[in-house]
Amino acid sequence: MKTPAKIDLTDINIVTLKKANDPSLFVFWVLGNQCTYSCSYCPERFHSGTFKYQPTEKIQKLLKTLPPADVMFSGGEATYHPDFEKIVLEKPDHIKLSVISNASRPIGFWERITEKLHCVILTFHSEFANLDRFLATANLVYKEHKRYGRVNLTMIPEKWDYCINVYNTLIEKKIPVIAKPLVDIMLLDKDNNVIHNTSAPELLSSHNTDFREWECHTNTSRMYVDMDGSIFDTVCKQRTQTGSIYTGYTLPTEPMICKQNFCWCHSDINAKKIKITPI
């Protein structure tokens, strides 16, 4: 695979970096680290069960107090939260709920909740997933209910041929599948003209995520809820804890000046950034 060329940010004078159709607030919410799978490539802290699922009343309270937002539940396996259906079916109208899931819940579960979900990302983990069952769920989600999203297929070297077979099967069934998620990002000039369309993976692979001294809006447009309920304004090392689902939170209103020479989180990269031009 050819490595993308490094973009000369100085010469083209890019001043704004933002994701296409960016929501006013994106919340990536880890409900806990309990999971039905324990994949060999997944760090133990994401499936060990050391952090129990967060209390339903705290989750619902935060959803009600958030401004209009796109909330993505993850884990562990978020859908095994004992009140996941209740949380989805009773969500406030101003919240778009999405989920990242291994699709291991029974098909009846998905029949009851899919219509209330904005986006569904199903991950096929070849070490554990049953292909026929997975296909039934994917067909329901993407073809019957026409939900936005895709299947993320983890390509394990030890099961490479099987993964290729799964990929081809999904393609034949006309189910959206991708090995690596790509999110469109627009690079704009000072007059909001599009200079270049790219993605977080492309920017990472071409070493174009050094945004030092740029005005970064990650802290005003992103929220990260960790598995212990702590709320942070970014994922990167500059993150500040702004509260928790137990004590409440404060959403920053002013952007920060980036002091990191490497931005690695897709969510953080996708947030709006403005290059400050010296006067």
N, C-alpha and C positions, 0 to 999 in steps of 0.2 A: 504494500500500500504506500502510495506516495505521500510524504509528509507535506502538509500545507505550508505555503510560504509565509514567512513572518511579515506582517503588515507594518509598514513604517508609519507609526502613529504621528510622528513629528511632521513629516513631509505633507501628509494629507490633512493635517490640522483637524483631526476628529475632535469634536467637543462633546458629543453626547453618545452614550451607549445605553440602549434600552431594549427590552424584549418586546416583540410584536404582541399587540393585544394584552399588554401588561395590566393585571388587576390593580386596583387601588391599594390593596393589601393582600399579600400572600402569606399564609400561615402553614408552616410545615410542622405537624403535630405528631410526636411519637407517643402513642397511648400507653406504652409499656413495652417490656422486652420478652414477653411470653410468646412462644411460637410453636406451631405444630410440627415444624421442620427444624433440623439442626444441620444445615448444609455445611459441607467441608470448607467452603470458601467464605462462610459468614463468620465474622468475629463473635466469640461467645457472648459478649455483652449485649448482642442484639437478639439472642434467642434463649438465654439462660434462665429467664423467669425471675431474676433477682429483683426486678422492679415490677410490682403487681400493677394491674390495670388501674388507671386513675378513676376516682369516684365519679359516678354518672352525674350527680348534682353539680359537681365542680366543673365538669365539661360543659354541661348545658348552661350554667351561669356565665362562663366565659364566652360561649357562642353568642349569648344574648347581649353581652356588653361590647363585643367587637363592633367596629364600624363595618360597612359592607366589605366582605372579604371572600377570598377563595381559599378554603381550608382543605388541606390534604392530610388525611389520617394515614399514619404508617406505624410500624412496630420494629421488632416482633411481628406478630400477625394481628393487625388492628381489628379484623372482623370477628375475632373470638372474644372480644370484650363482651361480658355477659349481657350488657344492655346496648349493644351496637345497633340493633334494629330500632330500639326506642330512640336513641340519639339521632339516627338518620330520619326517622319518620316524624319526629317532633322538632326538627331543626327550624330555626327562625327563617323567615322568607328572605332576609337580606344576606344570608350566608349560602354560598355555593359549596357543597360538600363533595369531596373527591376521596378516593382511597387507592392505596397501593396494597395489593393482596396476592397471596399465593393460590387463591381460588380453591382452597381445600374445603370450604364450607359446602354443605349440600345444595343442590340446585334450587330447592324450594326457598332457601334463604335468599338467594339472588333474585328469584322471582318476586319476592316481597319488597326488596329495597332498591332495586336498580333504577326504577323510574325516578327516584328522589335524588339520585347521584348525578353530579355534573360530569365528572371524569372518572374513569376506572382504568387503572393500570394493573394488569395481571402479569405476574412473573411466573414463567415456567421453570421450575427447578427440577432438572432431570433426575436428580438423585432420589426424589420422593414422589413427584407428581404422577398421577395416573392420566395418561394421554386422553383416553376416551372421556373421562369425567371432565378433564380440563377443557376439551373441545366443546362439550355440551354447555359449560358455563360461558366460554368465550362466545359461542354462537348466540346465546341468550343476550349477553351484554352488548355485543357490538353489532349484531345483525337484526335481532328482534327489537331490542330497545334502542339501537342506534346511539349508544353512548359514545362520547368523545373519549379517546384513549388508544391504547395499543397493548400488545403482549410484548414484554421484555423477555427474551430468550437467553438464558445464561449458557454460554458455550464453554463446556468443560472439556479440556483436552482428552481426558480419559474416556469420555463418552461422546467424542466428536461426531462419529458416524450417526449415532442415535440423535444427537442434536440437529444435525443436518436433515435427517428424516423428519423430525418434528417441524423444523422450519418449512420444509417443502409441503408438509401436510397442511400447515396453517395457511400457506400461500394458496394452495389448491382450494381450501375452504373459504378463501377470500376474507380471512381474518387478519387485521393489521398486526404485523409483527416486526420487531427490530432487535438487533443484537445490542446496539448502543443507542440510548435515547438522544435525539438531536432536537434542540430547541432553537427556533429562528430568532436571531438577534439582528437589529438594524443599527448600523453605524451612520450617524447623521452629522452634517456640518452645522455651523452656527445658524443657518437659515432653515434647518430641519429638512434639508434635502438628503435623500438616502445615498450614501457613498458606497456602502457595501453591505450585503446580506451574509450573515455568518451564523455560527452556533457556538455554544459553550465548549463542546469538545474540540472544535476547530481552533478556537482561541487558545485553549489549553495546549493542544499538540503543536501549535506554531509559536508558543511562548509569547503570547500577546495579552497576558493578564497582569502586567505590572502597571497598576493604576496609582502609584504613589503621587500624592499631592492633587489627585483628582477629587472633586466633590462627589461623594458617594451617597446615594439615597437608599442604600440597603437597610439602614437602621430605621428609616421612615416608611418603608414599603414591604418589609419582610419581618416575620416573627417566627421564632423557633421555640416550640414547646418540647422540652426534653422529657425523657421517660420518668423522671422523678417529679415532674410538674413544674420545674423551673422554666421561666420565660426569658428568652434572650432576644436581642435586636438584630443579631447577625449570627452566622455560623463561624466566621473567621476568628482569628486570635484577638481582633479588636472588639469582640463582642462584649456587651455589657448586660448584666442581668437586670431586667426591668420589672421583675416581680415573679409571681407564680400563680398557678390556678387556685391556690389556697389563700393567698393574701391579696390578690388583685395585681394590676400591672399599670404601667405608665407607658404609652406609646410615644416615642420621640417625634418631635415635629420639625427639627432642623437636621439637615444632612451633616455627615461628618467628613473630615478630610482624611483620605486614605493614607496610612503610613506603612502599608505592607508592600513588599516587592513581588508578591505572588498571591493571586487570588485563585483558589482551587475549588470552591463550592459552586456547583451549577446554579443554585438559587441565588447566591450572592453575585455571581458574574452577571446573571440576567437582570439584576436591578439597574435602574437608571444611574448613569455616571456622567459627570460633566467635567471636561478638561478645562482647568482654569488657565486662561491665557494671560500671561504677564502683561501688565499695563506699561 
